[in-house]
Amino acid sequence: MSVPQDLFYSKTHEWVSLVDGIATVGITDFAQNQLSDLTFVELPEVGAEFAAADEAAVVESVKAAADVYAPVAGEVVEVNSELEDSPELINKDAFGAGWLFKIKVANESDVDNMLDADSYEELCPSE
């Protein structure tokens, strides 16, 4: 399981990369592995506003559908439209090309409530 050290993580298996007040959000390698082959992604609308922990997106696989929660509060400023035609990008590159959406963060201290890589790894059961 890949867990990049430079990201923040939620207990619900989202990751965040924070740069200049913009949070890029995706699901973790652990989450995509549990879901297996992703077949559909429902992304939020640009301009949508979320509180931290609000349902923001849905990912579906051959096994199940799962809600994706906004790990930080803010306004969606961009979505990864490539996922509409290629949801498997999340399986191939969960921390890169498989990102879901970007949020202009309302309060950067939201990330203080998130997990670092070591804490997230402790949360995930070993395979």
N, CA, C and O atoms as CSV, one atom per row, in Angstrom:
chain,resi,resn,atom,element,x,y,z
A,1,MET,N,N,0.847,-1.185,0.000
A,1,MET,CA,C,0.000,0.000,0.000
A,1,MET,C,C,0.888,1.243,0.000
A,1,MET,O,O,1.813,1.366,0.803
A,2,SER,N,N,0.593,2.137,-0.898
A,2,SER,CA,C,1.346,3.379,-1.020
A,2,SER,C,C,0.689,4.463,-0.153
A,2,SER,O,O,-0.521,4.676,-0.220
A,3,VAL,N,N,1.510,5.144,0.663
A,3,VAL,CA,C,1.028,6.257,1.489
A,3,VAL,C,C,2.081,7.365,1.440
A,3,VAL,O,O,2.995,7.394,2.264
A,4,PRO,N,N,1.949,8.281,0.464
A,4,PRO,CA,C,2.924,9.373,0.366
A,4,PRO,C,C,2.997,10.198,1.655
A,4,PRO,O,O,1.979,10.528,2.264
A,5,GLN,N,N,4.216,10.517,2.046
A,5,GLN,CA,C,4.453,11.228,3.305
A,5,GLN,C,C,4.018,12.696,3.274
A,5,GLN,O,O,3.779,13.286,4.328
A,6,ASP,N,N,3.913,13.291,2.085
A,6,ASP,CA,C,3.672,14.731,1.995
A,6,ASP,C,C,2.195,15.110,1.891
A,6,ASP,O,O,1.872,16.264,1.610
A,7,LEU,N,N,1.301,14.155,2.113
A,7,LEU,CA,C,-0.135,14.422,2.021
A,7,LEU,C,C,-0.795,14.336,3.396
A,7,LEU,O,O,-0.201,13.849,4.359
A,8,PHE,N,N,-2.033,14.818,3.465
A,8,PHE,CA,C,-2.866,14.680,4.658
A,8,PHE,C,C,-3.954,13.660,4.349
A,8,PHE,O,O,-4.359,13.514,3.195
A,9,TYR,N,N,-4.431,12.951,5.378
A,9,TYR,CA,C,-5.387,11.861,5.171
A,9,TYR,C,C,-6.570,11.974,6.130
A,9,TYR,O,O,-6.444,12.475,7.247
A,10,SER,N,N,-7.731,11.490,5.658
A,10,SER,CA,C,-8.912,11.439,6.516
A,10,SER,C,C,-9.153,9.995,6.948
A,10,SER,O,O,-8.655,9.054,6.329
A,11,LYS,N,N,-9.921,9.841,8.013
A,11,LYS,CA,C,-10.267,8.497,8.482
A,11,LYS,C,C,-11.194,7.788,7.499
A,11,LYS,O,O,-11.361,6.571,7.569
A,12,THR,N,N,-11.806,8.557,6.571
A,12,THR,CA,C,-12.698,7.976,5.568
A,12,THR,C,C,-11.960,7.746,4.237
A,12,THR,O,O,-12.592,7.539,3.202
A,13,HIS,N,N,-10.629,7.784,4.275
A,13,HIS,CA,C,-9.753,7.378,3.168
A,13,HIS,C,C,-9.670,8.365,2.006
A,13,HIS,O,O,-9.472,7.964,0.859
A,14,GLU,N,N,-9.821,9.651,2.303
A,14,GLU,CA,C,-9.514,10.682,1.317
A,14,GLU,C,C,-8.110,11.218,1.609
A,14,GLU,O,O,-7.639,11.162,2.746
A,15,TRP,N,N,-7.450,11.735,0.576
A,15,TRP,CA,C,-6.164,12.398,0.763
A,15,TRP,C,C,-6.277,13.842,0.289
A,15,TRP,O,O,-7.127,14.175,-0.536
A,16,VAL,N,N,-5.405,14.692,0.825
A,16,VAL,CA,C,-5.380,16.105,0.474
A,16,VAL,C,C,-3.932,16.541,0.270
A,16,VAL,O,O,-3.040,16.225,1.058
A,17,SER,N,N,-3.741,17.273,-0.810
A,17,SER,CA,C,-2.496,17.990,-1.043
A,17,SER,C,C,-2.863,19.470,-1.012
A,17,SER,O,O,-3.690,19.922,-1.804
A,18,LEU,N,N,-2.258,20.218,-0.111
A,18,LEU,CA,C,-2.611,21.630,0.058
A,18,LEU,C,C,-1.491,22.513,-0.487
A,18,LEU,O,O,-0.359,22.458,-0.007
A,19,VAL,N,N,-1.818,23.339,-1.507
A,19,VAL,CA,C,-0.855,24.256,-2.102
A,19,VAL,C,C,-1.539,25.604,-2.301
A,19,VAL,O,O,-2.530,25.701,-3.025
A,20,ASP,N,N,-1.012,26.637,-1.661
A,20,ASP,CA,C,-1.517,28.008,-1.819
A,20,ASP,C,C,-3.028,28.105,-1.620
A,20,ASP,O,O,-3.717,28.772,-2.392
A,21,GLY,N,N,-3.541,27.442,-0.589
A,21,GLY,CA,C,-4.961,27.546,-0.255
A,21,GLY,C,C,-5.890,26.690,-1.096
A,21,GLY,O,O,-7.108,26.752,-0.929
A,22,ILE,N,N,-5.329,25.890,-2.000
A,22,ILE,CA,C,-6.136,24.986,-2.828
A,22,ILE,C,C,-5.816,23.547,-2.417
A,22,ILE,O,O,-4.661,23.122,-2.429
A,23,ALA,N,N,-6.864,22.816,-2.056
A,23,ALA,CA,C,-6.713,21.418,-1.659
A,23,ALA,C,C,-7.102,20.531,-2.833
A,23,ALA,O,O,-8.230,20.598,-3.324
A,24,THR,N,N,-6.166,19.701,-3.282
A,24,THR,CA,C,-6.478,18.664,-4.255
A,24,THR,C,C,-6.904,17.444,-3.454
A,24,THR,O,O,-6.229,17.051,-2.502
A,25,VAL,N,N,-8.040,16.839,-3.846
A,25,VAL,CA,C,-8.633,15.748,-3.070
A,25,VAL,C,C,-8.753,14.495,-3.937
A,25,VAL,O,O,-9.109,14.567,-5.113
A,26,GLY,N,N,-8.450,13.357,-3.338
A,26,GLY,CA,C,-8.635,12.075,-4.007
A,26,GLY,C,C,-8.903,11.001,-2.969
A,26,GLY,O,O,-8.947,11.280,-1.771
A,27,ILE,N,N,-9.080,9.775,-3.431
A,27,ILE,CA,C,-9.194,8.657,-2.490
A,27,ILE,C,C,-7.853,7.941,-2.446
A,27,ILE,O,O,-7.091,7.964,-3.413
A,28,THR,N,N,-7.577,7.316,-1.331
A,28,THR,CA,C,-6.273,6.702,-1.125
A,28,THR,C,C,-6.116,5.403,-1.904
A,28,THR,O,O,-7.083,4.831,-2.408
A,29,ASP,N,N,-4.885,4.965,-1.984
A,29,ASP,CA,C,-4.561,3.696,-2.614
A,29,ASP,C,C,-5.287,2.558,-1.887
A,29,ASP,O,O,-5.786,1.629,-2.523
A,30,PHE,N,N,-5.343,2.636,-0.558
A,30,PHE,CA,C,-6.061,1.624,0.222
A,30,PHE,C,C,-7.534,1.577,-0.184
A,30,PHE,O,O,-8.089,0.496,-0.384
A,31,ALA,N,N,-8.164,2.739,-0.304
A,31,ALA,CA,C,-9.590,2.802,-0.659
A,31,ALA,C,C,-9.848,2.242,-2.046
A,31,ALA,O,O,-10.771,1.448,-2.230
A,32,GLN,N,N,-9.047,2.645,-3.026
A,32,GLN,CA,C,-9.287,2.143,-4.381
A,32,GLN,C,C,-9.042,0.640,-4.450
A,32,GLN,O,O,-9.713,-0.062,-5.207
A,33,ASN,N,N,-8.098,0.144,-3.674
A,33,ASN,CA,C,-7.817,-1.289,-3.650
A,33,ASN,C,C,-8.993,-2.069,-3.043
A,33,ASN,O,O,-9.328,-3.155,-3.516
A,34,GLN,N,N,-9.613,-1.516,-2.004
A,34,GLN,CA,C,-10.766,-2.159,-1.379
A,34,GLN,C,C,-11.964,-2.202,-2.326
A,34,GLN,O,O,-12.714,-3.177,-2.350
A,35,LEU,N,N,-12.132,-1.131,-3.106
A,35,LEU,CA,C,-13.255,-1.069,-4.046
A,35,LEU,C,C,-13.019,-1.933,-5.278
A,35,LEU,O,O,-13.977,-2.419,-5.880
A,36,SER,N,N,-11.796,-2.126,-5.652
A,36,SER,CA,C,-11.329,-2.820,-6.856
A,36,SER,C,C,-11.636,-1.992,-8.099
A,36,SER,O,O,-11.547,-0.765,-8.034
A,37,ASP,N,N,-11.986,-2.592,-9.207
A,37,ASP,CA,C,-12.072,-1.900,-10.490
A,37,ASP,C,C,-13.183,-0.850,-10.515
A,37,ASP,O,O,-14.368,-1.182,-10.495
A,38,LEU,N,N,-12.782,0.419,-10.559
A,38,LEU,CA,C,-13.762,1.503,-10.584
A,38,LEU,C,C,-14.391,1.619,-11.964
A,38,LEU,O,O,-13.712,1.535,-12.987
A,39,THR,N,N,-15.715,1.817,-11.967
A,39,THR,CA,C,-16.457,1.853,-13.228
A,39,THR,C,C,-17.156,3.195,-13.462
A,39,THR,O,O,-17.552,3.491,-14.589
A,40,PHE,N,N,-17.310,4.004,-12.422
A,40,PHE,CA,C,-18.045,5.265,-12.557
A,40,PHE,C,C,-17.638,6.209,-11.433
A,40,PHE,O,O,-17.401,5.781,-10.304
A,41,VAL,N,N,-17.560,7.502,-11.758
A,41,VAL,CA,C,-17.264,8.532,-10.762
A,41,VAL,C,C,-18.263,9.661,-10.949
A,41,VAL,O,O,-18.433,10.168,-12.058
A,42,GLU,N,N,-18.916,10.053,-9.877
A,42,GLU,CA,C,-19.803,11.228,-9.893
A,42,GLU,C,C,-19.085,12.347,-9.151
A,42,GLU,O,O,-18.888,12.281,-7.937
A,43,LEU,N,N,-18.700,13.371,-9.898
A,43,LEU,CA,C,-17.928,14.476,-9.339
A,43,LEU,C,C,-18.846,15.628,-8.934
A,43,LEU,O,O,-19.952,15.753,-9.458
A,44,PRO,N,N,-18.392,16.466,-8.005
A,44,PRO,CA,C,-19.199,17.639,-7.643
A,44,PRO,C,C,-19.159,18.684,-8.760
A,44,PRO,O,O,-18.315,18.620,-9.654
A,45,GLU,N,N,-20.064,19.625,-8.697
A,45,GLU,CA,C,-20.081,20.738,-9.655
A,45,GLU,C,C,-19.061,21.795,-9.230
A,45,GLU,O,O,-18.886,22.051,-8.039
A,46,VAL,N,N,-18.391,22.406,-10.208
A,46,VAL,CA,C,-17.543,23.554,-9.902
A,46,VAL,C,C,-18.439,24.637,-9.319
A,46,VAL,O,O,-19.511,24.916,-9.856
A,47,GLY,N,N,-18.008,25.241,-8.234
A,47,GLY,CA,C,-18.803,26.252,-7.549
A,47,GLY,C,C,-19.557,25.709,-6.350
A,47,GLY,O,O,-20.030,26.483,-5.517
A,48,ALA,N,N,-19.679,24.386,-6.245
A,48,ALA,CA,C,-20.349,23.783,-5.085
A,48,ALA,C,C,-19.539,24.076,-3.831
A,48,ALA,O,O,-18.308,24.080,-3.857
A,49,GLU,N,N,-20.248,24.320,-2.733
A,49,GLU,CA,C,-19.577,24.580,-1.460
A,49,GLU,C,C,-19.881,23.450,-0.498
A,49,GLU,O,O,-21.007,22.957,-0.425
A,50,PHE,N,N,-18.848,23.045,0.245
A,50,PHE,CA,C,-18.978,21.946,1.187
A,50,PHE,C,C,-18.395,22.329,2.536
A,50,PHE,O,O,-17.428,23.086,2.621
A,51,ALA,N,N,-18.995,21.795,3.583
A,51,ALA,CA,C,-18.377,21.814,4.898
A,51,ALA,C,C,-17.504,20.567,4.988
A,51,ALA,O,O,-17.721,19.601,4.256
A,52,ALA,N,N,-16.532,20.585,5.872
A,52,ALA,CA,C,-15.710,19.394,6.063
A,52,ALA,C,C,-16.622,18.243,6.462
A,52,ALA,O,O,-17.503,18.408,7.306
A,53,ALA,N,N,-16.414,17.088,5.861
A,53,ALA,CA,C,-17.160,15.839,6.110
A,53,ALA,C,C,-18.468,15.741,5.335
A,53,ALA,O,O,-19.183,14.749,5.477
A,54,ASP,N,N,-18.806,16.747,4.512
A,54,ASP,CA,C,-19.983,16.634,3.635
A,54,ASP,C,C,-19.693,15.629,2.521
A,54,ASP,O,O,-18.552,15.484,2.083
A,55,GLU,N,N,-20.748,14.935,2.068
A,55,GLU,CA,C,-20.608,14.077,0.896
A,55,GLU,C,C,-20.358,14.970,-0.316
A,55,GLU,O,O,-21.116,15.907,-0.571
A,56,ALA,N,N,-19.293,14.677,-1.063
A,56,ALA,CA,C,-18.921,15.544,-2.181
A,56,ALA,C,C,-18.908,14.827,-3.526
A,56,ALA,O,O,-19.115,15.452,-4.566
A,57,ALA,N,N,-18.667,13.526,-3.510
A,57,ALA,CA,C,-18.570,12.764,-4.760
A,57,ALA,C,C,-18.933,11.312,-4.465
A,57,ALA,O,O,-19.087,10.920,-3.308
A,58,VAL,N,N,-19.067,10.517,-5.535
A,58,VAL,CA,C,-19.340,9.087,-5.406
A,58,VAL,C,C,-18.430,8.353,-6.367
A,58,VAL,O,O,-18.250,8.770,-7.511
A,59,VAL,N,N,-17.853,7.251,-5.894
A,59,VAL,CA,C,-17.105,6.359,-6.767
A,59,VAL,C,C,-17.792,4.998,-6.740
A,59,VAL,O,O,-18.194,4.512,-5.683
A,60,GLU,N,N,-17.921,4.395,-7.916
A,60,GLU,CA,C,-18.575,3.093,-8.018
A,60,GLU,C,C,-17.625,2.100,-8.655
A,60,GLU,O,O,-16.850,2.436,-9.551
A,61,SER,N,N,-17.701,0.872,-8.172
A,61,SER,CA,C,-16.879,-0.197,-8.721
A,61,SER,C,C,-17.757,-1.404,-9.003
A,61,SER,O,O,-18.969,-1.372,-8.788
A,62,VAL,N,N,-17.137,-2.457,-9.481
A,62,VAL,CA,C,-17.884,-3.689,-9.705
A,62,VAL,C,C,-18.358,-4.270,-8.377
A,62,VAL,O,O,-19.286,-5.078,-8.359
A,63,LYS,N,N,-17.739,-3.873,-7.266
A,63,LYS,CA,C,-18.092,-4.384,-5.937
A,63,LYS,C,C,-19.132,-3.532,-5.215
A,63,LYS,O,O,-20.064,-4.064,-4.613
A,64,ALA,N,N,-18.972,-2.203,-5.276
A,64,ALA,CA,C,-19.783,-1.331,-4.416
A,64,ALA,C,C,-19.706,0.121,-4.882
A,64,ALA,O,O,-18.891,0.482,-5.731
A,65,ALA,N,N,-20.577,0.934,-4.301
A,65,ALA,CA,C,-20.494,2.390,-4.459
A,65,ALA,C,C,-20.047,2.963,-3.121
A,65,ALA,O,O,-20.414,2.449,-2.065
A,66,ALA,N,N,-19.263,4.019,-3.169
A,66,ALA,CA,C,-18.775,4.636,-1.940
A,66,ALA,C,C,-18.844,6.148,-2.057
A,66,ALA,O,O,-18.503,6.724,-3.090
A,67,ASP,N,N,-19.290,6.779,-0.979
A,67,ASP,CA,C,-19.283,8.235,-0.926
A,67,ASP,C,C,-17.861,8.723,-0.689
A,67,ASP,O,O,-17.068,8.079,-0.002
A,68,VAL,N,N,-17.560,9.870,-1.274
A,68,VAL,CA,C,-16.298,10.554,-1.031
A,68,VAL,C,C,-16.660,11.845,-0.304
A,68,VAL,O,O,-17.507,12.613,-0.761
A,69,TYR,N,N,-16.014,12.069,0.820
A,69,TYR,CA,C,-16.338,13.220,1.659
A,69,TYR,C,C,-15.323,14.336,1.459
A,69,TYR,O,O,-14.141,14.086,1.222
A,70,ALA,N,N,-15.807,15.574,1.558
A,70,ALA,CA,C,-14.904,16.723,1.494
A,70,ALA,C,C,-14.093,16.731,2.790
A,70,ALA,O,O,-14.669,16.895,3.866
A,71,PRO,N,N,-12.790,16.560,2.714
A,71,PRO,CA,C,-11.996,16.532,3.938
A,71,PRO,C,C,-11.787,17.917,4.553
A,71,PRO,O,O,-11.406,18.036,5.718
A,72,VAL,N,N,-12.038,18.960,3.761
A,72,VAL,CA,C,-11.923,20.346,4.222
A,72,VAL,C,C,-13.112,21.133,3.691
A,72,VAL,O,O,-13.721,20.756,2.690
A,73,ALA,N,N,-13.433,22.215,4.360
A,73,ALA,CA,C,-14.522,23.084,3.914
A,73,ALA,C,C,-14.021,24.020,2.825
A,73,ALA,O,O,-12.865,24.443,2.826
A,74,GLY,N,N,-14.924,24.333,1.892
A,74,GLY,CA,C,-14.553,25.280,0.855
A,74,GLY,C,C,-15.389,25.130,-0.392
A,74,GLY,O,O,-16.408,24.440,-0.404
A,75,GLU,N,N,-14.931,25.796,-1.455
A,75,GLU,CA,C,-15.646,25.815,-2.733
A,75,GLU,C,C,-14.859,25.047,-3.788
A,75,GLU,O,O,-13.651,25.232,-3.933
A,76,VAL,N,N,-15.557,24.185,-4.520
A,76,VAL,CA,C,-14.927,23.415,-5.590
A,76,VAL,C,C,-14.545,24.371,-6.721
A,76,VAL,O,O,-15.384,25.111,-7.235
A,77,VAL,N,N,-13.265,24.342,-7.098
A,77,VAL,CA,C,-12.782,25.228,-8.164
A,77,VAL,C,C,-12.393,24.468,-9.428
A,77,VAL,O,O,-12.211,25.067,-10.488
A,78,GLU,N,N,-12.266,23.133,-9.309
A,78,GLU,CA,C,-11.905,22.329,-10.482
A,78,GLU,C,C,-12.263,20.873,-10.200
A,78,GLU,O,O,-12.196,20.417,-9.059
A,79,VAL,N,N,-12.645,20.149,-11.252
A,79,VAL,CA,C,-12.872,18.706,-11.142
A,79,VAL,C,C,-12.027,18.008,-12.202
A,79,VAL,O,O,-11.675,18.597,-13.224
A,80,ASN,N,N,-11.713,16.758,-11.943
A,80,ASN,CA,C,-10.914,15.967,-12.883
A,80,ASN,C,C,-11.864,15.313,-13.883
A,80,ASN,O,O,-12.284,14.172,-13.692
A,81,SER,N,N,-12.200,16.034,-14.939
A,81,SER,CA,C,-13.181,15.553,-15.919
A,81,SER,C,C,-12.696,14.322,-16.679
A,81,SER,O,O,-13.509,13.618,-17.279
A,82,GLU,N,N,-11.394,14.046,-16.669
A,82,GLU,CA,C,-10.885,12.839,-17.321
A,82,GLU,C,C,-11.480,11.574,-16.698
A,82,GLU,O,O,-11.571,10.539,-17.358
A,83,LEU,N,N,-11.883,11.658,-15.431
A,83,LEU,CA,C,-12.424,10.489,-14.734
A,83,LEU,C,C,-13.791,10.074,-15.273
A,83,LEU,O,O,-14.194,8.923,-15.112
A,84,GLU,N,N,-14.510,11.004,-15.914
A,84,GLU,CA,C,-15.825,10.669,-16.462
A,84,GLU,C,C,-15.717,9.565,-17.510
A,84,GLU,O,O,-16.568,8.678,-17.572
A,85,ASP,N,N,-14.675,9.620,-18.330
A,85,ASP,CA,C,-14.458,8.606,-19.359
A,85,ASP,C,C,-13.484,7.521,-18.919
A,85,ASP,O,O,-13.469,6.428,-19.486
A,86,SER,N,N,-12.672,7.819,-17.912
A,86,SER,CA,C,-11.624,6.877,-17.485
A,86,SER,C,C,-11.541,6.777,-15.959
A,86,SER,O,O,-10.530,7.170,-15.377
A,87,PRO,N,N,-12.588,6.256,-15.299
A,87,PRO,CA,C,-12.537,6.159,-13.837
A,87,PRO,C,C,-11.413,5.258,-13.339
A,87,PRO,O,O,-10.997,5.358,-12.185
A,88,GLU,N,N,-10.919,4.373,-14.217
A,88,GLU,CA,C,-9.837,3.466,-13.825
A,88,GLU,C,C,-8.527,4.202,-13.540
A,88,GLU,O,O,-7.591,3.612,-13.000
A,89,LEU,N,N,-8.452,5.494,-13.902
A,89,LEU,CA,C,-7.263,6.283,-13.542
A,89,LEU,C,C,-7.043,6.275,-12.034
A,89,LEU,O,O,-5.906,6.330,-11.567
A,90,ILE,N,N,-8.127,6.208,-11.278
A,90,ILE,CA,C,-8.005,6.166,-9.814
A,90,ILE,C,C,-7.303,4.875,-9.395
A,90,ILE,O,O,-6.447,4.892,-8.511
A,91,ASN,N,N,-7.664,3.750,-10.031
A,91,ASN,CA,C,-7.002,2.482,-9.718
A,91,ASN,C,C,-5.529,2.507,-10.112
A,91,ASN,O,O,-4.680,1.972,-9.399
A,92,LYS,N,N,-5.234,3.122,-11.237
A,92,LYS,CA,C,-3.863,3.133,-11.762
A,92,LYS,C,C,-2.959,4.107,-11.023
A,92,LYS,O,O,-1.776,3.826,-10.833
A,93,ASP,N,N,-3.504,5.263,-10.599
A,93,ASP,CA,C,-2.676,6.325,-10.026
A,93,ASP,C,C,-3.507,7.156,-9.045
A,93,ASP,O,O,-3.832,8.312,-9.316
A,94,ALA,N,N,-3.843,6.553,-7.906
A,94,ALA,CA,C,-4.736,7.192,-6.935
A,94,ALA,C,C,-4.208,8.537,-6.441
A,94,ALA,O,O,-4.993,9.444,-6.165
A,95,PHE,N,N,-2.889,8.675,-6.328
A,95,PHE,CA,C,-2.312,9.905,-5.780
A,95,PHE,C,C,-1.829,10.873,-6.856
A,95,PHE,O,O,-1.225,11.897,-6.539
A,96,GLY,N,N,-2.088,10.559,-8.120
A,96,GLY,CA,C,-1.645,11.423,-9.212
A,96,GLY,C,C,-2.792,11.726,-10.151
A,96,GLY,O,O,-3.657,12.543,-9.838
A,97,ALA,N,N,-2.804,11.064,-11.317
A,97,ALA,CA,C,-3.816,11.314,-12.347
A,97,ALA,C,C,-5.234,11.007,-11.873
A,97,ALA,O,O,-6.201,11.452,-12.492
A,98,GLY,N,N,-5.370,10.250,-10.778
A,98,GLY,CA,C,-6.690,9.885,-10.268
A,98,GLY,C,C,-7.282,10.843,-9.248
A,98,GLY,O,O,-8.235,10.483,-8.557
A,99,TRP,N,N,-6.747,12.051,-9.135
A,99,TRP,CA,C,-7.346,13.024,-8.216
A,99,TRP,C,C,-8.792,13.302,-8.632
A,99,TRP,O,O,-9.141,13.144,-9.802
A,100,LEU,N,N,-9.632,13.717,-7.681
A,100,LEU,CA,C,-11.052,13.909,-7.962
A,100,LEU,C,C,-11.446,15.369,-8.180
A,100,LEU,O,O,-12.022,15.716,-9.211
A,101,PHE,N,N,-11.132,16.222,-7.199
A,101,PHE,CA,C,-11.537,17.625,-7.305
A,101,PHE,C,C,-10.600,18.502,-6.484
A,101,PHE,O,O,-9.835,18.024,-5.646
A,102,LYS,N,N,-10.688,19.814,-6.758
A,102,LYS,CA,C,-9.889,20.792,-6.018
A,102,LYS,C,C,-10.829,21.768,-5.337
A,102,LYS,O,O,-11.815,22.222,-5.918
A,103,ILE,N,N,-10.501,22.082,-4.085
A,103,ILE,CA,C,-11.318,22.984,-3.261
A,103,ILE,C,C,-10.481,24.181,-2.831
A,103,ILE,O,O,-9.356,24.027,-2.356
A,104,LYS,N,N,-11.046,25.386,-3.006
A,104,LYS,CA,C,-10.451,26.588,-2.400
A,104,LYS,C,C,-10.832,26.521,-0.928
A,104,LYS,O,O,-12.002,26.668,-0.573
A,105,VAL,N,N,-9.848,26.301,-0.083
A,105,VAL,CA,C,-10.077,25.999,1.325
A,105,VAL,C,C,-10.562,27.232,2.077
A,105,VAL,O,O,-9.958,28.302,2.000
A,106,ALA,N,N,-11.669,27.062,2.807
A,106,ALA,CA,C,-12.227,28.154,3.605
A,106,ALA,C,C,-11.379,28.419,4.844
A,106,ALA,O,O,-11.225,29.568,5.258
A,107,ASN,N,N,-10.831,27.367,5.435
A,107,ASN,CA,C,-10.058,27.501,6.664
A,107,ASN,C,C,-8.924,26.476,6.643
A,107,ASN,O,O,-9.157,25.282,6.832
A,108,GLU,N,N,-7.709,26.943,6.413
A,108,GLU,CA,C,-6.581,26.021,6.275
A,108,GLU,C,C,-6.332,25.203,7.535
A,108,GLU,O,O,-5.659,24.174,7.473
A,109,SER,N,N,-6.859,25.636,8.674
A,109,SER,CA,C,-6.664,24.850,9.899
A,109,SER,C,C,-7.456,23.540,9.861
A,109,SER,O,O,-7.255,22.676,10.715
A,110,ASP,N,N,-8.371,23.380,8.861
A,110,ASP,CA,C,-9.073,22.098,8.709
A,110,ASP,C,C,-8.087,20.943,8.566
A,110,ASP,O,O,-8.354,19.841,9.046
A,111,VAL,N,N,-6.955,21.182,7.914
A,111,VAL,CA,C,-5.989,20.100,7.719
A,111,VAL,C,C,-5.334,19.684,9.036
A,111,VAL,O,O,-4.771,18.593,9.131
A,112,ASP,N,N,-5.405,20.548,10.052
A,112,ASP,CA,C,-4.845,20.184,11.356
A,112,ASP,C,C,-5.593,18.999,11.976
A,112,ASP,O,O,-5.055,18.292,12.828
A,113,ASN,N,N,-6.835,18.793,11.539
A,113,ASN,CA,C,-7.639,17.685,12.059
A,113,ASN,C,C,-7.425,16.396,11.272
A,113,ASN,O,O,-8.018,15.367,11.594
A,114,MET,N,N,-6.585,16.447,10.246
A,114,MET,CA,C,-6.348,15.278,9.401
A,114,MET,C,C,-5.146,14.487,9.908
A,114,MET,O,O,-4.398,14.945,10.772
A,115,LEU,N,N,-4.979,13.301,9.356
A,115,LEU,CA,C,-3.903,12.404,9.764
A,115,LEU,C,C,-2.667,12.606,8.903
A,115,LEU,O,O,-2.766,12.936,7.722
A,116,ASP,N,N,-1.498,12.404,9.510
A,116,ASP,CA,C,-0.283,12.352,8.693
A,116,ASP,C,C,-0.154,10.926,8.153
A,116,ASP,O,O,-0.944,10.051,8.509
A,117,ALA,N,N,0.828,10.697,7.306
A,117,ALA,CA,C,0.973,9.399,6.637
A,117,ALA,C,C,1.135,8.252,7.638
A,117,ALA,O,O,0.522,7.197,7.470
A,118,ASP,N,N,1.945,8.445,8.667
A,118,ASP,CA,C,2.174,7.366,9.639
A,118,ASP,C,C,0.886,7.016,10.384
A,118,ASP,O,O,0.584,5.839,10.582
A,119,SER,N,N,0.131,8.025,10.795
A,119,SER,CA,C,-1.133,7.775,11.503
A,119,SER,C,C,-2.142,7.099,10.590
A,119,SER,O,O,-2.894,6.229,11.030
A,120,TYR,N,N,-2.162,7.494,9.317
A,120,TYR,CA,C,-3.093,6.866,8.377
A,120,TYR,C,C,-2.747,5.393,8.165
A,120,TYR,O,O,-3.632,4.539,8.122
A,121,GLU,N,N,-1.454,5.106,8.034
A,121,GLU,CA,C,-1.032,3.710,7.852
A,121,GLU,C,C,-1.463,2.845,9.038
A,121,GLU,O,O,-1.855,1.693,8.853
A,122,GLU,N,N,-1.395,3.391,10.247
A,122,GLU,CA,C,-1.824,2.652,11.437
A,122,GLU,C,C,-3.319,2.358,11.399
A,122,GLU,O,O,-3.769,1.342,11.929
A,123,LEU,N,N,-4.082,3.241,10.776
A,123,LEU,CA,C,-5.536,3.086,10.673
A,123,LEU,C,C,-5.940,1.948,9.721
A,123,LEU,O,O,-6.972,1.305,9.915
A,124,CYS,N,N,-5.128,1.711,8.710
A,124,CYS,CA,C,-5.485,0.737,7.660
A,124,CYS,C,C,-5.029,-0.668,8.066
A,124,CYS,O,O,-3.882,-0.871,8.461
A,125,PRO,N,N,-5.950,-1.630,7.960
A,125,PRO,CA,C,-5.554,-3.005,8.283
A,125,PRO,C,C,-4.534,-3.527,7.275
A,125,PRO,O,O,-4.599,-3.199,6.090
A,126,SER,N,N,-3.613,-4.323,7.742
A,126,SER,CA,C,-2.617,-4.928,6.854
A,126,SER,C,C,-3.262,-5.972,5.981
A,126,SER,O,O,-4.193,-6.664,6.393
A,127,GLU,N,N,-2.762,-6.078,4.782
A,127,GLU,CA,C,-3.323,-7.075,3.845
A,127,GLU,C,C,-2.741,-8.431,4.159
A,127,GLU,O,O,-3.074,-9.414,3.496
